[in-house]
């Protein structure tokens, strides 16, 4: 899988994780990381792990990926921009305010990686 095809999937995964905190992510002053938990073996605090488990949804993740699949995501194309704008909108709906889509110059030539 090339980088440009996996980027939207990575963005969806980030959106899913961020949705677990909803609006709380921007007001939570302390880090969700802590020492290794004796219960889970993770570096996440146990209450953070519980929140992730209670609020994670495979159906929601499937919806995000299915929706992104509707657009062709070849770099430097209009559908790629539409997909990025959709991800930005979804993150804002989840309560994140500091969201931006970064743009980088392209030379306009088609490029395929196999």
TIVO-2410 file (N, C-alpha, C; in nm, 3 decimals):
# residues 114
REC num residu      c1      c2      c3 atome chaine
REC   1      X   0.087  -0.119   0.000     N      A
REC   1      X   0.000   0.000   0.000    CA      A
REC   1      X   0.089   0.122   0.000     C      A
REC   2      X   0.067   0.212  -0.092     N      A
REC   2      X   0.154   0.328  -0.099    CA      A
REC   2      X   0.112   0.433   0.003     C      A
REC   3      X   0.199   0.526   0.027     N      A
REC   3      X   0.180   0.629   0.128    CA      A
REC   3      X   0.055   0.711   0.104     C      A
REC   4      X   0.028   0.747  -0.021     N      A
REC   4      X  -0.084   0.835  -0.051    CA      A
REC   4      X  -0.218   0.764  -0.034     C      A
REC   5      X  -0.223   0.636  -0.049     N      A
REC   5      X  -0.346   0.560  -0.028    CA      A
REC   5      X  -0.368   0.536   0.121     C      A
REC   6      X  -0.262   0.523   0.199     N      A
REC   6      X  -0.278   0.494   0.341    CA      A
REC   6      X  -0.297   0.619   0.425     C      A
REC   7      X  -0.267   0.738   0.372     N      A
REC   7      X  -0.283   0.861   0.449    CA      A
REC   7      X  -0.426   0.883   0.496     C      A
REC   8      X  -0.529   0.872   0.410     N      A
REC   8      X  -0.665   0.892   0.459    CA      A
REC   8      X  -0.705   0.791   0.565     C      A
REC   9      X  -0.657   0.667   0.554     N      A
REC   9      X  -0.689   0.566   0.655    CA      A
REC   9      X  -0.624   0.605   0.787     C      A
REC  10      X  -0.501   0.656   0.782     N      A
REC  10      X  -0.434   0.701   0.905    CA      A
REC  10      X  -0.509   0.818   0.966     C      A
REC  11      X  -0.559   0.908   0.882     N      A
REC  11      X  -0.636   1.022   0.933    CA      A
REC  11      X  -0.765   0.975   0.999     C      A
REC  12      X  -0.828   0.875   0.941     N      A
REC  12      X  -0.950   0.819   1.003    CA      A
REC  12      X  -0.919   0.756   1.138     C      A
REC  13      X  -0.808   0.685   1.145     N      A
REC  13      X  -0.770   0.624   1.272    CA      A
REC  13      X  -0.745   0.731   1.377     C      A
REC  14      X  -0.679   0.839   1.338     N      A
REC  14      X  -0.656   0.950   1.431    CA      A
REC  14      X  -0.788   1.012   1.473     C      A
REC  15      X  -0.881   1.025   1.380     N      A
REC  15      X  -1.012   1.082   1.413    CA      A
REC  15      X  -1.086   0.993   1.512     C      A
REC  16      X  -1.076   0.863   1.494     N      A
REC  16      X  -1.141   0.770   1.585    CA      A
REC  16      X  -1.085   0.784   1.727     C      A
REC  17      X  -0.954   0.787   1.738     N      A
REC  17      X  -0.893   0.801   1.870    CA      A
REC  17      X  -0.931   0.934   1.933     C      A
REC  18      X  -0.927   1.041   1.852     N      A
REC  18      X  -0.961   1.173   1.906    CA      A
REC  18      X  -1.109   1.181   1.944     C      A
REC  19      X  -1.195   1.104   1.877     N      A
REC  19      X  -1.337   1.109   1.910    CA      A
REC  19      X  -1.365   1.051   2.048     C      A
REC  20      X  -1.275   0.970   2.097     N      A
REC  20      X  -1.294   0.911   2.229    CA      A
REC  20      X  -1.291   1.018   2.338     C      A
REC  21      X  -1.220   1.123   2.312     N      A
REC  21      X  -1.215   1.231   2.409    CA      A
REC  21      X  -1.315   1.340   2.377     C      A
REC  22      X  -1.369   1.338   2.253     N      A
REC  22      X  -1.462   1.440   2.206    CA      A
REC  22      X  -1.408   1.578   2.241     C      A
REC  23      X  -1.486   1.661   2.303     N      A
REC  23      X  -1.442   1.797   2.334    CA      A
REC  23      X  -1.346   1.800   2.453     C      A
REC  24      X  -1.339   1.694   2.528     N      A
REC  24      X  -1.254   1.691   2.647    CA      A
REC  24      X  -1.105   1.698   2.612     C      A
REC  25      X  -1.069   1.659   2.491     N      A
REC  25      X  -0.927   1.654   2.453    CA      A
REC  25      X  -0.861   1.790   2.460     C      A
REC  26      X  -0.935   1.896   2.435     N      A
REC  26      X  -0.874   2.028   2.434    CA      A
REC  26      X  -0.875   2.092   2.572     C      A
REC  27      X  -0.951   2.038   2.664     N      A
REC  27      X  -0.955   2.097   2.798    CA      A
REC  27      X  -0.883   2.011   2.901     C      A
REC  28      X  -0.845   1.890   2.866     N      A
REC  28      X  -0.778   1.799   2.959    CA      A
REC  28      X  -0.636   1.847   2.983     C      A
REC  29      X  -0.604   1.895   3.105     N      A
REC  29      X  -0.471   1.952   3.129    CA      A
REC  29      X  -0.361   1.849   3.145     C      A
REC  30      X  -0.394   1.729   3.189     N      A
REC  30      X  -0.287   1.634   3.213    CA      A
REC  30      X  -0.278   1.531   3.101     C      A
REC  31      X  -0.163   1.473   3.089     N      A
REC  31      X  -0.136   1.376   2.983    CA      A
REC  31      X  -0.208   1.244   3.011     C      A
REC  32      X  -0.255   1.177   2.906     N      A
REC  32      X  -0.316   1.045   2.925    CA      A
REC  32      X  -0.210   0.936   2.947     C      A
REC  33      X  -0.083   0.973   2.935     N      A
REC  33      X   0.025   0.877   2.953    CA      A
REC  33      X   0.071   0.874   3.098     C      A
REC  34      X   0.118   0.762   3.138     N      A
REC  34      X   0.169   0.747   3.273    CA      A
REC  34      X   0.269   0.633   3.277     C      A
REC  35      X   0.304   0.589   3.396     N      A
REC  35      X   0.393   0.473   3.404    CA      A
REC  35      X   0.320   0.349   3.352     C      A
REC  36      X   0.393   0.247   3.320     N      A
REC  36      X   0.333   0.123   3.268    CA      A
REC  36      X   0.232   0.067   3.368     C      A
REC  37      X   0.112   0.042   3.317     N      A
REC  37      X   0.004  -0.007   3.402    CA      A
REC  37      X   0.025  -0.154   3.438     C      A
REC  38      X   0.013  -0.189   3.567     N      A
REC  38      X   0.023  -0.330   3.604    CA      A
REC  38      X  -0.099  -0.410   3.558     C      A
REC  39      X  -0.209  -0.342   3.530     N      A
REC  39      X  -0.332  -0.409   3.487    CA      A
REC  39      X  -0.329  -0.440   3.338     C      A
REC  40      X  -0.297  -0.338   3.256     N      A
REC  40      X  -0.303  -0.355   3.110    CA      A
REC  40      X  -0.167  -0.372   3.045     C      A
REC  41      X  -0.061  -0.329   3.112     N      A
REC  41      X   0.072  -0.333   3.053    CA      A
REC  41      X   0.097  -0.219   2.956     C      A
REC  42      X   0.002  -0.124   2.948     N      A
REC  42      X   0.015  -0.011   2.857    CA      A
REC  42      X   0.072   0.111   2.927     C      A
REC  43      X   0.122   0.206   2.850     N      A
REC  43      X   0.168   0.333   2.906    CA      A
REC  43      X   0.053   0.431   2.925     C      A
REC  44      X  -0.065   0.396   2.875     N      A
REC  44      X  -0.183   0.479   2.900    CA      A
REC  44      X  -0.232   0.455   3.042     C      A
REC  45      X  -0.281   0.561   3.104     N      A
REC  45      X  -0.341   0.544   3.236    CA      A
REC  45      X  -0.463   0.455   3.224     C      A
REC  46      X  -0.494   0.380   3.328     N      A
REC  46      X  -0.606   0.286   3.324    CA      A
REC  46      X  -0.739   0.354   3.292     C      A
REC  47      X  -0.761   0.475   3.346     N      A
REC  47      X  -0.887   0.545   3.317    CA      A
REC  47      X  -0.894   0.587   3.169     C      A
REC  48      X  -0.779   0.618   3.110     N      A
REC  48      X  -0.776   0.652   2.968    CA      A
REC  48      X  -0.807   0.528   2.884     C      A
REC  49      X  -0.750   0.415   2.921     N      A
REC  49      X  -0.778   0.290   2.850    CA      A
REC  49      X  -0.926   0.257   2.860     C      A
REC  50      X  -0.984   0.275   2.977     N      A
REC  50      X  -1.127   0.250   2.995    CA      A
REC  50      X  -1.212   0.340   2.907     C      A
REC  51      X  -1.174   0.468   2.899     N      A
REC  51      X  -1.247   0.563   2.816    CA      A
REC  51      X  -1.239   0.523   2.669     C      A
REC  52      X  -1.121   0.480   2.624     N      A
REC  52      X  -1.105   0.435   2.486    CA      A
REC  52      X  -1.194   0.314   2.456     C      A
REC  53      X  -1.196   0.219   2.547     N      A
REC  53      X  -1.275   0.098   2.528    CA      A
REC  53      X  -1.424   0.132   2.525     C      A
REC  54      X  -1.468   0.217   2.617     N      A
REC  54      X  -1.609   0.251   2.626    CA      A
REC  54      X  -1.658   0.335   2.508     C      A
REC  55      X  -1.571   0.414   2.448     N      A
REC  55      X  -1.614   0.506   2.343    CA      A
REC  55      X  -1.570   0.468   2.203     C      A
REC  56      X  -1.491   0.364   2.189     N      A
REC  56      X  -1.447   0.322   2.057    CA      A
REC  56      X  -1.560   0.247   1.986     C      A
REC  57      X  -1.564   0.263   1.857     N      A
REC  57      X  -1.669   0.199   1.780    CA      A
REC  57      X  -1.613   0.149   1.648     C      A
REC  58      X  -1.614   0.019   1.630     N      A
REC  58      X  -1.573  -0.037   1.502    CA      A
REC  58      X  -1.667   0.007   1.391     C      A
REC  59      X  -1.795   0.022   1.423     N      A
REC  59      X  -1.892   0.069   1.324    CA      A
REC  59      X  -1.859   0.211   1.278     C      A
REC  60      X  -1.821   0.297   1.373     N      A
REC  60      X  -1.786   0.434   1.339    CA      A
REC  60      X  -1.659   0.437   1.252     C      A
REC  61      X  -1.560   0.357   1.288     N      A
REC  61      X  -1.436   0.351   1.209    CA      A
REC  61      X  -1.467   0.299   1.069     C      A
REC  62      X  -1.553   0.197   1.059     N      A
REC  62      X  -1.591   0.145   0.928    CA      A
REC  62      X  -1.663   0.251   0.846     C      A
REC  63      X  -1.748   0.329   0.909     N      A
REC  63      X  -1.818   0.438   0.840    CA      A
REC  63      X  -1.718   0.538   0.783     C      A
REC  64      X  -1.620   0.578   0.863     N      A
REC  64      X  -1.521   0.676   0.817    CA      A
REC  64      X  -1.443   0.622   0.697     C      A
REC  65      X  -1.394   0.500   0.707     N      A
REC  65      X  -1.315   0.442   0.599    CA      A
REC  65      X  -1.402   0.422   0.475     C      A
REC  66      X  -1.526   0.376   0.493     N      A
REC  66      X  -1.616   0.357   0.380    CA      A
REC  66      X  -1.645   0.489   0.310     C      A
REC  67      X  -1.659   0.595   0.387     N      A
REC  67      X  -1.686   0.726   0.328    CA      A
REC  67      X  -1.564   0.777   0.251     C      A
REC  68      X  -1.445   0.760   0.306     N      A
REC  68      X  -1.323   0.803   0.237    CA      A
REC  68      X  -1.300   0.723   0.108     C      A
REC  69      X  -1.345   0.600   0.109     N      A
REC  69      X  -1.326   0.514  -0.008    CA      A
REC  69      X  -1.400   0.567  -0.131     C      A
REC  70      X  -1.499   0.652  -0.110     N      A
REC  70      X  -1.579   0.706  -0.220    CA      A
REC  70      X  -1.499   0.797  -0.312     C      A
REC  71      X  -1.393   0.858  -0.261     N      A
REC  71      X  -1.313   0.952  -0.339    CA      A
REC  71      X  -1.189   0.884  -0.394     C      A
REC  72      X  -1.151   0.922  -0.515     N      A
REC  72      X  -1.020   0.885  -0.566    CA      A
REC  72      X  -0.921   0.972  -0.490     C      A
REC  73      X  -0.814   0.913  -0.441     N      A
REC  73      X  -0.722   0.991  -0.358    CA      A
REC  73      X  -0.583   0.998  -0.421     C      A
REC  74      X  -0.580   1.012  -0.553     N      A
REC  74      X  -0.452   1.035  -0.618    CA      A
REC  74      X  -0.404   1.174  -0.581     C      A
REC  75      X  -0.276   1.188  -0.554     N      A
REC  75      X  -0.222   1.316  -0.507    CA      A
REC  75      X  -0.249   1.428  -0.606     C      A
REC  76      X  -0.265   1.547  -0.553     N      A
REC  76      X  -0.281   1.670  -0.631    CA      A
REC  76      X  -0.403   1.664  -0.724     C      A
REC  77      X  -0.513   1.603  -0.675     N      A
REC  77      X  -0.636   1.601  -0.753    CA      A
REC  77      X  -0.748   1.661  -0.670     C      A
REC  78      X  -0.855   1.699  -0.736     N      A
REC  78      X  -0.969   1.757  -0.666    CA      A
REC  78      X  -1.034   1.658  -0.567     C      A
REC  79      X  -1.052   1.531  -0.605     N      A
REC  79      X  -1.108   1.437  -0.507    CA      A
REC  79      X  -1.021   1.420  -0.382     C      A
REC  80      X  -0.890   1.430  -0.398     N      A
REC  80      X  -0.800   1.422  -0.282    CA      A
REC  80      X  -0.827   1.540  -0.187     C      A
REC  81      X  -0.843   1.658  -0.246     N      A
REC  81      X  -0.874   1.777  -0.166    CA      A
REC  81      X  -1.009   1.762  -0.097     C      A
REC  82      X  -1.108   1.705  -0.168     N      A
REC  82      X  -1.240   1.684  -0.110    CA      A
REC  82      X  -1.233   1.587   0.008     C      A
REC  83      X  -1.154   1.482  -0.007     N      A
REC  83      X  -1.138   1.384   0.101    CA      A
REC  83      X  -1.072   1.450   0.223     C      A
REC  84      X  -0.971   1.532   0.200     N      A
REC  84      X  -0.903   1.602   0.309    CA      A
REC  84      X  -0.998   1.699   0.379     C      A
REC  85      X  -1.079   1.770   0.300     N      A
REC  85      X  -1.176   1.864   0.358    CA      A
REC  85      X  -1.280   1.789   0.441     C      A
REC  86      X  -1.321   1.671   0.394     N      A
REC  86      X  -1.418   1.591   0.468    CA      A
REC  86      X  -1.361   1.547   0.603     C      A
REC  87      X  -1.235   1.501   0.602     N      A
REC  87      X  -1.170   1.462   0.728    CA      A
REC  87      X  -1.161   1.581   0.822     C      A
REC  88      X  -1.125   1.697   0.769     N      A
REC  88      X  -1.117   1.818   0.851    CA      A
REC  88      X  -1.253   1.849   0.914     C      A
REC  89      X  -1.359   1.840   0.836     N      A
REC  89      X  -1.494   1.866   0.887    CA      A
REC  89      X  -1.532   1.767   0.996     C      A
REC  90      X  -1.500   1.640   0.976     N      A
REC  90      X  -1.532   1.538   1.076    CA      A
REC  90      X  -1.458   1.564   1.207     C      A
REC  91      X  -1.333   1.604   1.199     N      A
REC  91      X  -1.257   1.633   1.321    CA      A
REC  91      X  -1.315   1.753   1.395     C      A
REC  92      X  -1.360   1.854   1.321     N      A
REC  92      X  -1.424   1.970   1.385    CA      A
REC  92      X  -1.555   1.930   1.450     C      A
REC  93      X  -1.631   1.841   1.386     N      A
REC  93      X  -1.757   1.792   1.444    CA      A
REC  93      X  -1.732   1.718   1.575     C      A
REC  94      X  -1.616   1.657   1.586     N      A
REC  94      X  -1.580   1.584   1.708    CA      A
REC  94      X  -1.533   1.678   1.820     C      A
REC  95      X  -1.528   1.808   1.789     N      A
REC  95      X  -1.493   1.905   1.893    CA      A
REC  95      X  -1.352   1.958   1.887     C      A
REC  96      X  -1.276   1.919   1.787     N      A
REC  96      X  -1.140   1.971   1.775    CA      A
REC  96      X  -1.144   2.105   1.703     C      A
REC  97      X  -1.072   2.202   1.754     N      A
REC  97      X  -1.075   2.334   1.691    CA      A
REC  97      X  -0.945   2.366   1.616     C      A
REC  98      X  -0.836   2.308   1.656     N      A
REC  98      X  -0.708   2.337   1.592    CA      A
REC  98      X  -0.680   2.232   1.484     C      A
REC  99      X  -0.758   2.238   1.377     N      A
REC  99      X  -0.747   2.143   1.267    CA      A
REC  99      X  -0.712   2.221   1.141     C      A
REC 100      X  -0.616   2.172   1.065     N      A
REC 100      X  -0.583   2.236   0.939    CA      A
REC 100      X  -0.534   2.131   0.841     C      A
REC 101      X  -0.555   2.158   0.714     N      A
REC 101      X  -0.504   2.072   0.609    CA      A
REC 101      X  -0.379   2.138   0.553     C      A
REC 102      X  -0.268   2.069   0.557     N      A
REC 102      X  -0.144   2.122   0.504    CA      A
REC 102      X  -0.138   2.096   0.354     C      A
REC 103      X  -0.091   2.192   0.280     N      A
REC 103      X  -0.077   2.181   0.135    CA      A
REC 103      X   0.070   2.190   0.097     C      A
REC 104      X   0.109   2.109   0.002     N      A
REC 104      X   0.246   2.107  -0.047    CA      A
REC 104      X   0.243   2.118  -0.199     C      A
REC 105      X   0.341   2.187  -0.257     N      A
REC 105      X   0.339   2.203  -0.403    CA      A
REC 105      X   0.357   2.069  -0.475     C      A
REC 106      X   0.289   2.060  -0.589     N      A
REC 106      X   0.304   1.943  -0.675    CA      A
REC 106      X   0.344   1.991  -0.814     C      A
REC 107      X   0.415   1.908  -0.886     N      A
REC 107      X   0.461   1.950  -1.019    CA      A
REC 107      X   0.357   1.929  -1.128     C      A
REC 108      X   0.243   1.867  -1.095     N      A
REC 108      X   0.136   1.848  -1.193    CA      A
REC 108      X   0.149   1.724  -1.278     C      A
REC 109      X   0.255   1.647  -1.260     N      A
REC 109      X   0.272   1.526  -1.338    CA      A
REC 109      X   0.215   1.407  -1.262     C      A
REC 110      X   0.142   1.318  -1.330     N      A
REC 110      X   0.092   1.198  -1.262    CA      A
REC 110      X   0.209   1.115  -1.209     C      A
REC 111      X   0.187   1.053  -1.096     N      A
REC 111      X   0.289   0.972  -1.033    CA      A
REC 111      X   0.224   0.851  -0.969     C      A
REC 112      X   0.266   0.732  -1.005     N      A
REC 112      X   0.211   0.610  -0.948    CA      A
REC 112      X   0.323   0.531  -0.882     C      A
REC 113      X   0.292   0.478  -0.769     N      A
REC 113      X   0.387   0.392  -0.700    CA      A
REC 113      X   0.328   0.253  -0.698     C      A
REC 114      X   0.403   0.154  -0.739     N      A
REC 114      X   0.350   0.017  -0.738    CA      A
REC 114      X   0.423  -0.065  -0.635     C      A
***
